Amino acid sequence: MTFKTIELQVPEGAVDGDSLVFQVHGKDLELTIPQGSQPGDVLQIQVKVEDEDVKDDMDEEKENNEFVTAASNSSNVTKVLLHKSIGGGVCLDIYSSVPHDYAPLTSQMHDKTDTTEQEEEGSDGTCAMVWPAGLHLAKKLSSPKFEKYLQNVRNVVELGSGTGVCGIAFVATATGRLSKRKGEIKMLKLTLTDMPKATKLLEYNWNMNRHVFSSQISQDNVCVKPLIWGRRVDDLAGFGPVDMIIGSDLLYNTSIDIYHDLRRTIQGMDGTAHAKILLSVRWRKPEQERKFFEIMEEAGYDFELVLDEDDDDDKDDDVLALGCNLTWQEFGNPNSDRSNAFFTNTFVQIENVSKPLKDVTEDDMDLMSDEEYETFEKRFIQIYLGQRRI
């Protein structure tokens, strides 16, 4: 079975509670118009269809080959296939754990900073997961239409790197785009950061993917460093001014103190006040997570949504088709008409039954199949680009 996204417009004269009958591949389906919907509203619905009914669609998606994640034979690794324009489709192997016999390299990549005090600050375990928000950002980084956001970006720092999928995807993308400009490749710099206990996994994932870039980027231009938000970041300046700070799923801990620590860290890295901040956000508690953007706004930073519909090549891709164009001020805000309309008119499947987002409960999520849950999850992921106000 395969999911297909369809759009239905509420017809004139219809009211909530009425039934709409529509066809998908010749099969009649029925939907009850949700409460609050009005004529002209567009309802997005996920339906399951037989594989043979969408074979042509699947073949086309495979031809585009824009982004694939798949579990390998080992549950320890996630295979991330980047856009076909990057070396014909570079595949990254992202591991969630390190073999017991693995020893960190004694190279520049392995940070030599004294971490005795930092070791007291452990990881909460989230670093070992390849989260959907990170996969989404990796996809966007490798998309040709996203290249405009990466122009003149040579020195990148990733915050809360976890497995390193976003930072590694950036280097794969940049080296692929600059494959014929060796001088510019030599200027690329990447620093992967996370809690001290997470750095070994970061280094391991980089080394497991070195074959993708080994002939293009020097090992000396990639560094893994322990970083606790709110602490001094002077030692991260070894590569010079930072052009871009990237991160995914950084707001899941809604502590105001942590948000202020994150703000201080970003400001400390942005020494020239010109760095771009690229964040992939998975909304869970919007009213609380919104506080981070408000804190950054007070500090002089503006964040704008990176619109999915700008990328025409990706319009049929599930990840993008399920996004929305709500701003951070609007998403999940009960006082926003646009947000309320999105949650009312957007449907997901629960055991093959359509239900609007606003009515989905935790019990519903427990009943979702893996495919249904993945579709549901993507509805809450957005990417924002920020920069200090001039």
C-alpha positions in Angstrom: 0.0 0.0 0.0 1.1 3.6 -0.7 0.0 7.0 0.5 -1.2 9.6 -1.9 -2.0 13.3 -1.0 -5.1 14.7 -2.6 -6.8 18.1 -2.3 -10.5 18.7 -2.1 -12.2 22.1 -2.2 -15.3 22.5 -0.1 -18.0 23.3 -2.7 -20.4 26.3 -2.5 -23.4 25.6 -0.4 -21.7 22.9 1.7 -21.5 23.1 5.4 -19.5 21.2 8.1 -20.9 17.8 8.7 -21.9 17.3 5.0 -20.4 14.4 3.2 -18.1 14.7 0.2 -17.8 11.8 -2.2 -14.7 11.7 -4.4 -12.8 9.1 -6.5 -9.2 8.0 -6.3 -8.1 5.6 -9.1 -11.7 4.8 -9.8 -12.7 4.0 -6.2 -15.4 6.0 -4.4 -14.4 7.5 -1.1 -16.4 9.6 1.4 -15.2 12.4 3.7 -17.2 14.3 6.3 -16.5 18.1 6.1 -14.8 19.0 9.4 -16.2 21.6 11.8 -15.2 25.1 10.9 -14.7 24.5 7.2 -16.2 26.9 4.8 -16.9 26.9 1.0 -13.7 27.4 -0.9 -11.5 25.9 1.8 -9.0 23.3 0.5 -8.7 20.1 2.4 -5.5 18.0 2.2 -6.1 14.3 2.7 -3.8 11.4 2.9 -5.3 8.2 1.4 -3.9 4.7 0.9 -4.0 3.3 -2.6 -2.8 0.0 -4.1 0.7 0.0 -5.3 -0.2 -1.0 -8.8 -2.5 2.0 -9.0 0.3 4.4 -8.4 3.1 2.5 -10.2 3.7 5.3 -12.7 3.9 7.9 -9.9 6.4 5.7 -8.0 8.5 5.2 -11.1 8.6 8.9 -11.6 9.7 9.5 -8.0 12.4 6.9 -8.4 13.6 8.6 -11.6 13.8 11.9 -9.7 15.6 10.1 -6.9 15.7 13.2 -4.8 15.9 11.8 -1.3 15.5 8.4 0.2 16.0 7.1 3.7 15.9 3.4 4.3 16.8 1.0 7.0 19.7 -1.3 6.1 20.0 -4.9 7.3 21.3 -3.4 10.5 19.1 -1.2 12.7 22.3 0.6 13.6 22.5 2.5 10.3 20.3 4.8 8.3 21.1 5.2 4.7 20.5 8.7 3.4 20.5 9.1 -0.4 21.1 12.7 -1.3 19.8 14.5 -4.5 20.8 12.9 -7.8 22.7 16.0 -8.8 25.2 15.4 -6.0 27.6 12.9 -7.6 24.8 11.0 -9.2 23.2 10.4 -5.8 25.6 10.2 -2.9 24.5 7.8 -0.2 25.5 8.5 3.4 25.7 5.8 6.1 24.6 7.4 9.4 25.2 5.2 12.4 23.4 5.4 15.8 26.2 3.8 17.8 29.9 3.3 17.8 31.6 -0.2 17.9 33.2 -1.0 21.2 36.6 -1.4 19.6 36.5 2.0 17.9 39.3 4.4 19.0 39.0 8.2 18.2 41.6 9.5 15.8 44.5 11.5 17.1 44.0 14.1 14.4 42.8 17.7 14.3 39.4 16.3 13.9 39.3 14.9 17.4 39.2 18.0 19.7 42.1 18.3 22.1 40.3 20.7 24.5 40.4 19.6 28.1 36.9 18.2 28.7 37.2 17.2 32.3 34.6 19.6 33.5 32.5 19.2 30.4 32.3 15.4 30.8 30.0 16.1 33.8 27.5 17.3 31.2 26.3 14.2 29.5 23.9 13.5 26.6 20.2 12.7 27.1 20.4 10.0 24.4 18.8 12.0 21.6 22.1 12.3 19.8 22.0 8.7 18.7 18.8 9.2 16.7 18.5 10.3 13.1 15.5 12.5 13.6 13.0 13.5 10.8 13.8 17.2 11.1 17.5 16.4 10.4 16.7 14.2 7.4 14.5 17.0 6.1 17.3 19.6 6.4 19.8 17.2 4.8 17.4 16.8 1.9 17.0 20.6 1.5 20.7 21.2 1.7 21.3 18.8 -1.3 18.5 20.2 -3.4 19.5 22.3 -6.4 16.9 25.0 -5.6 18.4 25.4 -2.1 21.8 26.4 -3.5 20.9 30.1 -3.4 20.9 29.9 0.4 24.4 28.4 0.4 26.1 31.0 -1.8 29.5 32.1 -0.4 29.0 29.8 2.6 32.4 28.2 3.3 32.7 27.9 7.1 29.8 26.0 8.8 29.2 25.1 12.4 26.5 22.6 13.3 24.9 22.9 16.7 23.5 19.8 18.4 24.9 17.7 15.6 23.8 14.4 17.1 24.7 11.9 14.3 26.1 14.6 12.1 23.7 14.0 9.2 23.2 17.7 8.4 26.8 18.7 8.6 28.0 15.8 6.6 25.2 16.4 4.0 26.4 20.0 3.7 30.0 18.9 2.9 28.7 16.3 0.5 26.6 18.9 -1.3 29.3 21.6 -1.3 32.0 19.3 -2.6 29.6 18.0 -5.2 28.7 21.5 -6.4 32.3 22.7 -6.4 33.9 19.5 -7.9 35.6 21.4 -10.7 36.7 24.3 -8.5 39.4 22.7 -6.3 40.5 26.1 -4.9 37.1 26.8 -3.4 36.8 23.3 -2.0 40.0 23.9 0.0 38.2 26.8 1.6 35.4 24.6 3.0 35.3 24.3 6.8 33.0 22.2 9.0 32.7 22.0 12.8 30.4 19.4 14.3 29.4 20.1 17.9 27.4 18.4 20.6 27.5 17.4 24.2 30.9 15.9 25.2 29.6 12.3 25.3 28.2 12.6 21.8 31.4 13.6 20.0 32.7 10.1 19.5 29.6 9.2 17.5 30.0 12.3 15.4 33.6 11.5 14.6 32.7 7.9 13.8 30.0 9.0 11.3 32.3 11.4 9.6 35.0 8.7 9.2 32.5 6.2 7.9 31.6 8.6 5.1 35.0 10.0 4.4 35.2 8.0 1.2 32.6 10.3 -0.3 34.9 13.4 0.0 38.4 11.9 0.7 39.9 13.2 -2.5 38.3 16.6 -2.3 38.3 18.0 1.3 41.2 17.9 3.7 40.7 16.1 7.0 42.2 19.2 8.7 39.2 21.2 7.5 36.7 19.2 9.5 36.6 19.2 13.3 34.4 17.7 16.1 34.2 19.7 19.3 32.3 19.3 22.5 30.0 22.3 23.1 27.7 23.1 25.9 25.4 26.0 25.0 25.9 29.1 27.0 29.6 28.5 27.5 32.4 30.4 25.8 32.9 29.5 22.1 36.3 31.2 21.6 37.9 27.9 20.6 35.4 27.4 17.8 36.9 30.4 16.0 39.9 28.4 14.7 38.5 28.2 11.2 37.8 32.0 11.1 34.5 33.8 10.8 31.4 31.6 10.7 29.3 31.9 7.5 26.5 29.6 8.6 25.2 28.0 11.7 22.9 25.0 11.2 20.8 22.9 13.5 17.8 20.5 13.5 15.4 19.7 16.3 17.1 22.1 18.8 14.0 23.3 20.5 12.6 20.0 21.9 13.6 21.0 25.5 11.4 24.1 26.1 13.4 25.4 29.0 13.7 29.2 28.7 17.2 29.0 30.3 18.3 26.6 27.5 16.8 28.9 24.9 18.8 31.8 26.3 22.0 29.6 26.4 21.3 28.7 22.7 20.9 32.4 21.9 24.2 33.2 23.7 26.0 30.5 21.7 24.7 31.7 18.4 25.6 35.3 19.2 29.1 34.2 20.3 29.7 32.4 17.0 28.3 35.2 14.9 31.3 37.4 15.5 30.8 39.4 12.2 27.0 39.7 12.7 26.6 38.3 9.2 26.2 34.6 9.8 23.2 32.8 8.5 21.3 30.6 10.9 19.5 27.6 9.3 17.2 25.7 11.6 15.0 22.7 10.9 12.2 22.8 13.5 9.9 20.0 14.5 7.0 21.7 16.3 5.8 19.8 19.4 4.8 22.5 21.8 4.5 25.6 19.6 3.4 28.0 22.3 6.6 27.3 24.2 8.9 26.7 21.3 7.9 30.1 19.9 9.7 31.7 22.8 13.0 30.9 21.3 12.2 33.0 18.2 11.0 35.8 20.4 14.2 35.7 22.3 16.2 35.8 19.1 14.0 38.7 17.8 14.8 40.7 21.0 18.5 40.0 20.4 18.2 41.5 16.9 17.7 38.4 14.7 14.9 37.9 12.2 13.8 34.4 11.0 11.9 33.7 7.8 10.3 30.5 6.7 12.1 28.7 3.8 9.1 28.0 1.6 8.8 24.5 0.3 6.9 25.5 -2.8 9.9 27.5 -4.1 11.4 24.2 -5.1 9.4 23.2 -8.2 11.5 20.0 -8.6 10.3 18.8 -5.2 6.6 19.5 -5.6 5.8 15.9 -5.8 8.0 14.8 -3.0 6.1 13.6 0.1 8.4 15.5 2.5 7.6 18.8 0.9 4.0 18.2 -0.2 3.1 17.8 3.5 4.6 21.1 4.6 2.8 24.4 5.2 3.6 28.1 4.8 2.8 29.2 8.3 5.3 31.6 10.0 6.8 30.8 13.4 4.4 33.4 14.8 1.4 31.5 13.3 2.2 27.8 13.6 0.0 26.2 16.3 -1.1 29.7 17.5 -4.8 29.4 18.5 -5.2 33.1 17.7 -4.1 32.6 14.1 -6.8 32.0 11.5 -4.3 30.6 9.1 -3.0 28.1 11.6 -6.5 27.1 12.7 -7.4 26.5 9.0 -4.3 24.4 8.5 -5.0 22.1 11.4 -8.7 21.9 10.5 -8.3 21.3 6.8 -5.3 19.0 6.8 -6.0 15.3 7.3 -3.9 12.3 8.2 -4.7 8.6 8.2 -5.2 6.6 11.4 -5.8 2.9 10.6 -6.9 4.0 7.1 -9.4 6.5 8.5 -9.0 10.2 7.7 -8.9 12.6 10.6 -8.0 16.4 10.8 -4.8 17.3 12.5 -6.6 19.2 15.2 -8.4 16.1 16.4 -5.4 13.7 16.5 -4.7 12.4 20.1 -1.8 10.6 21.6 -3.9 7.4 21.5 -4.4 8.0 17.7 -0.7 8.2 17.3 -0.2 4.9 19.0 -2.6 3.3 16.5 -0.8 4.7 13.4 1.1 2.4 11.2 4.8 3.4 10.5 3.8 5.0 7.2 0.9 6.9 8.8 3.1 8.1 11.6 5.8 9.2 9.3 3.3 11.2 7.3 1.9 12.8 10.4 5.4 13.7 11.7 6.3 15.6 8.5 3.3 17.9 8.9 5.1 19.5 11.8 8.6 20.1 10.3 9.6 23.5 8.9 12.9 25.2 8.0 13.7 28.8 9.0 16.6 31.0 7.9 17.7 33.7 10.3 20.2 36.6 10.3 21.1 39.5 12.4 19.0 42.6 11.6 21.0 45.3 9.8 
